[in-house]
Amino acid sequence: MNRPTSRQVVAVLLVCLALGGITAGVRIADVGAPYPAGETTVDTDQPPREVVQQSGRLLNVLDHRLVTRVYVVDDTGDRDLHAEYTHLREFSEKQHLAVYDTYATPGRSDPVNRSTQFHSFGAFLHAGILERPGRTVIYHTDGGFVSEVGVGADANATVYGPDSNAPPRFVDPNRAADVARENVRELYGDVFVPHDASWRVADRSNGTRTYVIDEADQHFETRPIPFGAELLDGSRISVTVDAETGRLRTIRERRVLRYDVPPREAGETFGQETVEYEVETRVDQYGTAEVRQPAGASPTLQQLLADLLHY
C-alpha cells in the first residue's frame, strides 16, 4: 500500500470535518451537550453516570494534559507498549497539540490491527495510514493547523514522550490547512460516548471517587471503540475523578477484543483474532498545561492574522 501524500491526507481530513462527523472505521461519539460556560467542576453527589459523563465534558473547556498508553497483553500476562497518545489542550491561549506514537509489538511484523484504541479522529488517521512504527503530530491554533501524519520512526526510539522536556519536531511540516474553530472538538474527540450504562461506586478514598463497569456490553457503550471488533467477557473499565472537583483523573480499561481477520492469500477465508489490551489514561495539569509550538512548524501569515482576529 502506498502511503497517501500530505495533500491527500489533509484533503481527507477537511472533507470529513466538512461533513460534520467522522464515521469511517471507528465509533465516534455523538457530540454531547456543550458544558455550561464558566463551569469548571462536577458535583460528585450526582448519580455515577452523570459524574462520569460530565467529567469527560470538562475536557472540552479546561486546559489540561491527557496521556493514553495502550499495552498488548500476551498469553502469559506480560504486556508490551503498543501506542502512546498525548493531548495538550490550552484553551486559554487557543493552542492545541496532539502527538500519536505507535511502537513495534514484539513477535509481530505489523501493527496488531488497523484500528486505534484511542478516541480522536487524528489517532484514527494515524492508525489507518501508518503501517509501521511511527508518529503523527497535529498542532492547532484558531488560525488553522499544521500536521504530519504517518512519519515512520525507529521502532525502539521514543520520538516524543509526555514527560519529555523537548518539544516534538516535525520532519516535514509543509502540511497546513484551515479548520473551522467549531470543528476542533471533533478533531480531538470526546473521551466518553453518551450512554445509558450503569456504573457502580467501587471506592471512595484518598480524595477520589472510582466508578466501575464489569459487563462487556455496557463497557462497550461508554467509550469510542473500533467498528468490526467485539468486546468480550473479561473486559472492564474504571474511572477515577477528584472527589471535590469531579475532574477526571484516570481511565483504566481491560479490553478483550475479537476481530475478523481478512484472508491473506487466495483461497483463504476470513478468520478471527482475539487481542487483549490494557488501556491506561491519565489527565493532569488542569489549568497549567502549556503547549509549545513544535519545532519546524512556523505559522503562515494567514494563520497569524486569524489568531489575532480571534483574540
N, C-alpha and C positions, 0 to 999 in steps of 0.2 A: 504493500500500500504506500503510495506517495503521500508525504505529509503536505497538507494544504499550504499555500503561500500565505504570507501575512495578510495580504489584501483579502484573500478568500475568508480567512478566519474572522477578520473584522467585519466583512460583509455579512457572514452568517450571524454573528453576534447582533449586529444592528437590525437585521431582518427579524430575528426572534424577538428582540426587545420591541420593535415596532408593532409586532402582532399582539403585544400586551401580555405575553406569558411564554414560558418555556415548558414544552410538553414532551420533547423527544427523548426517550430513554431514561428519564429519571422523574420520579414522582415529586413534583414541586408543590409546595403548599399554596392553597388559595390564599391570597393576601388578606390577612385578618384586619379587623378594625384598627385604625391608627391609634396609638396610645395617646391619651389626653395630653394636650400641650401643658408643659410645666410639671407633669407627674414624673417623679424620679424614683419612687419606691412602690412596693406592693404590700398590701395588707395581708399578712400571713395568717390571719384569723379566718380568712375565707376558705371555702372547700378546696381540697388539694388541686383539682383540675384547674380551677381559676388561678391559683397561685402559680402553677407551673406555666400556663399559657401566658399570663401577664409578665412573668419574669423573662420570658423569651422576647416579648414585645418591647421591653425596656431597651433591648439591644439596638432598636431602631432609632433611639433618641439620645442615648448616653455614650460619651467617649468610653472606649474600652478596648481591651485586647482579648481575642478568643483564639485558643490553640487547640486543635484536634489532632490526636495521634491515632493511627489505625494500625493494629497489630494483627498478623495472621497467626493463628494457633495451630500447631501440628498435633498429631495423634498422641504424642507423649505429654502434651500440655505446655511445651515450650512455645514461646512466641517470638516473632521477628517483626521489627518495624517495617511496615509496608508503605505508609504515606504519612505526611505531616502537612497540615493546613493551618495557615495563620491569617487572621483578620485583625487589622488595626484600624479602628474607626475613630476619627477625630472630628466629630460633628461641629465642635466649637470653632475649628479652623477650616472646616469644609474640605478635609482631606481624608482619603481612604486608601488603604493598601491591602492587597491580598497576595499571599505567596503560597503556592502549592508545590510540594515536593513529593516525588514518587521514588522509592528505592527498590533495588533488586531484592526479591524474596528468595532466600536460599532454596535450592532444589527446583527452581522454576526458571525457565528461559525467557518467559514473558510475564507481563502483569497477570495477576490472578484472574481478572476478568476485565471487561471493557467498561464496567460501571464504577462510579465513585461511591464511596461511603460517606460523602460529605453533602451538605445541603445547598450549595450555591451553584449557579449556572457556570461560573468560572471554573469550578472544580470539575463539572461535567465536561466542559470543553477540554480541560487538561487530560482527563482520563480517556476521552474518546479519540483525541488526536495523537497523544503521546503513546507510542508502543514500546517504550523503553524507559529506564530511569531518567528522570529529568525534572524540570520545573517550569512553572508558569508564574508570571508576575503581572499584577494589574494595579496600576496607580491611578487614582481618580480624584479630580477636583471638580468644582462646579463648572469649570471651563471645558471639561471633557476628560478623556483618559488616554493613557498610553499603556500598551500591554505587550507581553511577549509570551506567546502560547506555545508550549511544547518544545522547549530547548533541552536537548539531551545533556546529561551530566554523568560524571564518573559515578558508577553505582556505589562506590564506597566513600564518596565525599559528600558531606553535608554542605550544600551550596549556601543555604541560609537557614538559621535556626531561630526560634523565638527568643532565645537567650543571648543571641549574638550581639556584640557591640557595633558591628559593622552593618551599614545599610545594604540591602540587596542591590546587585548591579545588573543592569541589562547587558546582554551580549550584543543584541541587535535591536535597539529601541525604536527603530523607524516604523512604528506601528501606532498610529494615532487616529482618533476619530472622536466625534461628538456623541455623547449620550445624554438624553434629556434628564434633568435632575429628578423628575418623578420616577424614572426607571432605575435609579441607583439601588433602591431597596430590592428590586427583583434581581439585580446583578449579584447582590450579596446573600439573598435568600433569608428565610426565617428558620430558626432552629427547631420550631415545633409546628406540626401541621394542626390546624383547627380540628379538634376531635372530641369524641364523647367517651373516651376510655376512662376507666375508674382507677385512680391512684390510691394507694394506702400510705399512711404515715408510718415510716419504718424507724425513724429516730428523731428525737428532739434533745440535742445535747450540744455543748461547746458552741453555743450561739448560732446553731444552724437548724434547719428542718430538712429531712430527707424523705422523698416520696419514691415509691417503687411500684413497678408493674412486672409480674412474673409470667403472664399469659402472652404467648406469641402473637395471637390475633389482635389483642389490644395494644401490645407494643408496636405492632406494625402501623396502627392508626396514628401514632404520636409523632413520628419522625419521617422526613423525606427519605425514602428507601428506594433503591433502583427498581424499575419495572423488570419483569421477567425473572424475579427472584422470589422464592417462597421462604418466609421466616418460619423456622421450625421450633418445636418444643425444646426447651432448654435456653431459649433466648430470654434476656432480662434487661431492664433499664431502670436506673436510679437517678434521681435529680436532687441536688442539694442546693438550697438557697440560704441566704443570710436571714436569720430569724427576725432581725429588727427591720431591715430594709426590703426584704424579699428579693434582693438581687441574686441572679443566677451565679452560682459558684462552679459547680461541676455537673457534667452528664457522664455517666458511666454505663456502657452497654456491652452485653454479650450478644452477638448476632450469629445465629446458626442459619446460614442461607444456602438454599439449594437452587442451582442454576441449570438451565438447559444448555447443553454444550453442542454447538453445531458440528456436523461431520467435517473431518479434516481431509479426508480422501474420498474419491469417487466410490460409491457403493456402500459407504458407511451410513448409519442412521444417527439421529440425534441421541445424545446420551445425557447424563446428568452428573453434576459435580456438587458436592457439599463442602462449603468452606466456613470455618469458624473464625470470627473476628472479635477482637476486643477494641472498642472504640471509646477513647477517653478524651473528654473535652473539659477544658478549664477556662474560666473567664475571670479576668482581673483588670487592674489598672483603671477602674471606674473613675472617670473624671480626670485622670492623669495621663492616659495613653497619648503618645506623641508620634505622629507619622513623620518620617524623614523621607524626602523625595529620593527615589532610587538613583544611584549614580548612573549618569549617561542618559537620563530622561529629562531633557530640557523642555519646558512648556513652549508652545508656539505663541506667537503674538496674539492670535485669536483666543487662545486659552487664557492668556494673561488679561486681555480685555474683558472676557466673560467673567473671570474671577472677580475682577474689580467691580463690575456691574452688579454682581450677586451679593457683595458685602453690604 
